[in-house]
Amino acid sequence: MAFDPQAIRAEFPILDRQVNGKPLVYLDSAASAQKPRAVIQAISHAMEHSYANVHRGLHTLANETTEAYEGARNKVAAFIGAEPSEIVFTKGGTEAINLVAAGLGARLQTGDEIVLTQMEHHANIVPWHFLRERLGVVLKFVPVTDDGQLDLEAYQRLLGPKTRVVALSHMSNVLGTINPVTDMTRMAHEAGALVLLDGCQAIVHKPVDVKAIDADFYVFSGHKLYGPTGIGILYGKAEQLAGLPPYQGGGEMIGTVTEDAISYADPPHRFEAGTPPILEAIGLGAAIDWMSGLDREAIAEHEHRLYARVRDRLAGANWLKVLGEAPGKAAILSFTVEGAHAHDVAQILDRYGVAVRAGTHCAEPLMRRFGVTSSARASFALYNTEDEADAFVDALTRTQAFFA
Ligand code: PMP
């Protein structure tokens, strides 16, 4: 399969926009990706032709919508090598992690240990802090090396008889580092701990086979994967989901309800209380269909080429500090510009039509690790081009001159 970024771009209507009189250069896909027409059309088609609430419907539209919703679950399952019954729809990656943390919390005790890493997004820190506050579990953090990798020797030392859970990102949203999650999962299992992987970034940039990795839980969001907002995925091994208590109560997640007793539905429905994100699931299914028709290796190579081009052109820029450049990292460039606040850098880049993110990227421990309070972040996606990489470098060079 050939990969042609220009043909891909043509499928994203928003990329034709002008911003501040300049062509939009969208380098904020790690925060949220733009949507191809296939996704936009799948959602509007459902609303225009085949929409009702799902499950237990006895009319045609309810049945069609249920089929589309459950069909999306099948697509997600096939995409990551899981069974449909192991896929729970949530409202996002954040909710998926909260669901697991709350559920596992029911069987943790004071002094139990949870191993996280210094490069986690707050979504994979705060839910575990809740357990620290409520139960007195101990949080331990795997340190990050200067080049942005996890210190695996330190990780091995942190694992012990009290470790109950290891929760870590498959790929850092700040550094682009791709962590050796298969090995790290094996090490955690050898210590008797369960493993949750935050795949919000990794799923976008590499094929994921949850059975090969062998993690107990794998989590991601739809909106970074070219799908809509409001939909996330929790994959859990069948036996792990079976052992988790429900997260929220309401319709559709019960077996029976009487005035003095309740029983619960089996997973995944046990975890999908109330009307689920139907249109969002259908949109995510369309995004996965669309992704599945692309050569993902060629996309990764394309993104790496853009990153390398930017780095080459900025090689002599002594005013630029790049956070962590681990071998094999994905195409995310987090940086600071000497003498300029990251927010100002982002605002000036916007005048040139270049969209980057600035701040802590919901990763304050990592910012502290690198001795900065914030950074700017340019993240490359399959629809970015070499011209855009050049436009970014030119705009950044002018931005720096503004502060020099
Ligand atoms: N983890 C990582 C690594 C992320 O990049 C993000 C999104 N920035 C999240 C978790 C949270 O995802 P969401 O905001 O879609 O729930």
Residues whose N, C-alpha, C, O or C-beta is under 5 A from the ligand:
A	BS01	PMP	A30 A31 G92 G93 T94 E95 H121 A123 S169 M171 N173 D198 C200 Q201 S221
